[in-house]
Amino acid sequence: MDSQTLQQLKDEIKNELSQSLKTANFKTVLEKYGISGEKALKLECSIDLSQMQTQDTTDSSNRNLLISDNNIVKLDCDWCDCCGCC
């Protein structure tokens, strides 16, 4: 996976997370505990590239074109009640 494709994957996953978080009720939960303010909640997820399976079974060399040394790519999200991930 080249760096451009990996960036596209990260962007799409972050967008999906953001869309899901928009409907979450984190603001109410945080306020219940006296926590307020933008970006008070930070979320992190990771993509384990070692679990990647190529679509093309004839070319397994794509499996070796991983970007990260440890095969884990992290995505960070600062949650905002207005728009999900900021």
N, C-alpha and C positions, 0 to 999 in steps of 0.2 A: 504494500500500500504506500503510495507516494505521499509526500507531505501535503499536497493540495487536496487529495482525496481524504486524507485523515482530517484536515481542517474542515472540509465539507461535512464529514460525519459528525465531528464535534459540534459544529454550528447547528446541524439538524437536531441532534440530541438536546442541545441546550434550548432550542426553540420549542421542542416538544415538552421539555420540563417546564419551561416558562408558561406554556399554554395550560398545562395541568395545574400549576401553582396559582394561576389567576383565579381559579374557582375554589381554591383551598381557603380555609377560614383561619389562617395563621394570625392575622391581625387581632382577632378576638382572643385567641389563646394567649398571645403575647401580652396583650393589655390586661388580661386576667391576672397575670403575674407581675404587673407593673413595668413591663418592658414596652417601650415605644420608640419610634424613630425609624427612619429609612435604614435599610441594610443592617438591622439588628440581628437578623437571622441569616446565617451563611450555610449553604448546602454544598456538599461535595459528592460527586459520584465518579466512578472510574470505569474505563473500558479495558477489559482484559484482552489484549490483542493475541495472546497465545491461544485463545479459544476461537479465533477467527478461522472460518472454513471458507476456502475459495469457491466461487461459483463454477470456475473452469477446472474440472478434475484432471484435464490433460496437462495443465501447467501448475504443478504444485510449488514451483519456485516462488510464486507470489507470496507464499506463506513466510518466506524468509525476508521479505522486504518490509520489515516492521520498523517503525520510526523510533520507538523508545527502547532504551537498553534493557529495562526490566519488563517490557511488554505491557505496562500499565500506563494509560493515558488518563490524567485527571481533568475533570471539568469542575470549575467552581461557579457558584451562583450566589450573588447577594440578593436576597429576596426583598422585593418592594411590593407593598400592597396594591400599588397602582398598575403594575405591569408584570408581575412574576419575577423572572430573573432580570437583574439590571446589568 
